[in-house]
Amino acid sequence: MEFSQDGADIYFNAPHDAFGLMVAEEIAGALRKRGHQAEAVPAGGTHSGEIVVSGRIVRINAGSRPLRYWVGFGAGAAKFGVDGQVTKADGGQVGSFSHERWSGFGVFGGNSVSLVQKCLRAVGNDIAKMVDTGMYTRTRE
């Protein structure tokens, strides 16, 4: 399901309304690569799967390009974080997660939009791995 952005901590001066569906699409795509049938469902849509992954975006932070350029070593990193749950179609809980990715080390300067989108893709892939393995983690601060 499309992730909500309600109550998110957003420090990002570019369009981000589509990020909720983008996370769902990343998760679904990564699950398909792992051999599962998966689809991203827009908010308000009806899902048809046996397992439903849903959640909310809690942080979108573009970081600081000057800090990335002048300081480096992770300073000014872009960040993207989510909280979510995995439920059965009947509503029974399978697991929950809290996950965040930073743009990391070695990015001197860098385009904030592409760094946030890279973090979003990594979060989606990580969540798909959690769903696939059944090992849910809480890595967000």
C-alpha positions, 0 to 999 in steps of 0.5 A: 500500500502507498505509504502515508506522509502524515506527520512526517518530518520533512526538510526537502524543498522539492516535490515529494507527494509521490514518495509514498507510492514510490516506496510501495513500488520499490517494495513490490518490485524488489519482492517480484525480483525475489519471486513473489507476486506483488503490486503497489496499491495507491492510497484508497485502493483495494489490495488483493494480496494475502500479505499487505505491507503498509506504513508511513514516511517519518523523515525526508531530509535533503541534508546539506550540500555544503556540509557534504562538500566541505566536510564530507565523511557523512556530514550533511547526509540525506535521510529517508525513514519509514515506520510500517507493518506487515499484515495478513489480508484478514488483519492479523499482524505478521511483523512491524518495522522501522527503517531509515537510510542515510546517503552515507560516506563518500558523497562530496556535494551531491544532488539532494533530490537524487540522494533522497531518492537513492535512500528511498530505493534502499529503504524499499529494497530493505523492507522487501528483504524483511518481508521475504525473510520474515526478519523485521528490524527497527533501525530508525532512531 
